[in-house]
Amino acid sequence: MTAPQPTEIRLKRAERVLEISFSDGTHCALPAEYLRIESPSAEVQGHSPEQRQLVAGKRAVGITSLEPNGHYAIRITFDDGHNTGIYSWDYLHRLGREYDYRWAAYLKAIDAASLTRR
């Protein structure tokens, strides 16, 4: 089965949201903060689950640019300088599907670590 492909990508800078519509009818509105804390980069994900970093303090982060990466992904540059994650269409689709679960887990983790989103 082929992974859904984006049919429309819209960056809403003022709202700090990336909207993506996919070929399977899915539409996602992904906040910049969520994309930043879920970056697929080694800096955030590490090289194993044990190395994953909890990223805090990104509530006001914005997206400065999107750059195509072949026909399968985009590179997102954030206004905090982070730009090393390559977001595949499959990963973005998964982030949209799993938003509620991932976001709740993130809020719980930063609270448990006595960190802040500021």
TANORHU-V292683 format. One record per backbone hydrogen bond with DSSP energy under -1.0 kcal/mol. CO is the residue of the C=O (numbers start at 1). NH is the residue of the N-H. Records with the same first field share a line. If there is no record, write none. Layout:
CO=NH + NH
This chain:
5=23
8=21
10=19
12=16 + 17
16=32
17=12
18=30
19=10
20=28
21=7 + 8
22=25
26=22
28=20
30=18
31=35
32=36
33=37
34=38
36=39
41=45
42=46
44=53
48=51
49=52
58=61
62=79
65=77
67=75
69=72
72=89
73=69
74=87
75=67
77=64 + 65
78=81
82=78
87=74
88=92
89=93
90=94
91=95
92=96
93=97
94=98
98=102
99=103
100=104
101=105
102=106
103=107
104=108
105=109
106=110
107=111
108=112
109=113
110=115
111=114
116=57
117=59
